[in-house]
Amino acid sequence: MVVHTMQIFDRQGQPLYYREFNRPLAASKDEHKLMYGFLFSLKKLVASLSPKKGGGFYACSTSAYKLHYFETASGLRFVMTTDLAMADMRDVLRYIYSNFYVECLVKNPLWRPGEPITCPNFTKSLERYVATL
C-alpha cells in the first residue's frame, strides 16, 4: 500500500502544502488549480445528488489511484492520493489534522494562517506517520 501525494488547501483554494511521497509521474505546474477545481466541482455534484442533507464527498477512485478527502470546519481541505489497495483514509486525514497541523502549526506563534507550510516539525512528523501506513 502506497501513499503518492498529500496536499492541503485553504478555504479559498490556495495550496498551503504539497508533498510527493512515491509518485511515478512528475507534477504539472497547474496541478494545484486542477485538483482544487476538481474537488470543488465534485463536492457540489455529490451534495446535489445526495438524498440526505449533509451527505458528502470523502473519496473517489480511478483506474490508477484513489483520492481521499477531508474538510475541516474552518474550510481547510486535506487531500491524499494513494494506490487502489488503501482503505478509507478519513480517520488518517483527521489524525494528520489534529495531531500534526494543529500541534505543529496552529499552536506555533511564528506561523501565520494562510501562509504556505514550511515548518520542518510538521514535515518530519507527517513523513514519519505516512511511512507507517
C-alpha positions, 0 to 999 in steps of 0.5 A: 500500500502506497501513499503518492501525494498529500496536499492541503488547501485553504478555504479559498483554494490556495495550496498551503502544502504539497508533498510527493511521497512515491509518485511515478509521474512528475507534477504539472505546474497547474496541478494545484488549480486542477485538483482544487477545481476538481474537488470543488466541482465534485463536492457540489455534484455529490451534495446535489445528488445526495438524498440526505442533507449533509451527505458528502464527498470523502473519496473517489477512485480511478483506474490508477489511484484513489483520492481521499478527502477531508474538510475541516470546519474552518474550510481547510481541505486535506487531500491524499492520493494513494494506490487502489489497495488503501482503505478509507483514509478519513480517520488518517486525514483527521489524525494528520489534522489534529495531531500534526497541523494543529500541534505543529502549526496552529499552536506555533506563534511564528506561523501565520494562517494562510501562509504556505507550510514550511515548518520542518516539525510538521514535515518530519512528523507527517513523513514519519506517520505516512511511512507507517501506513 
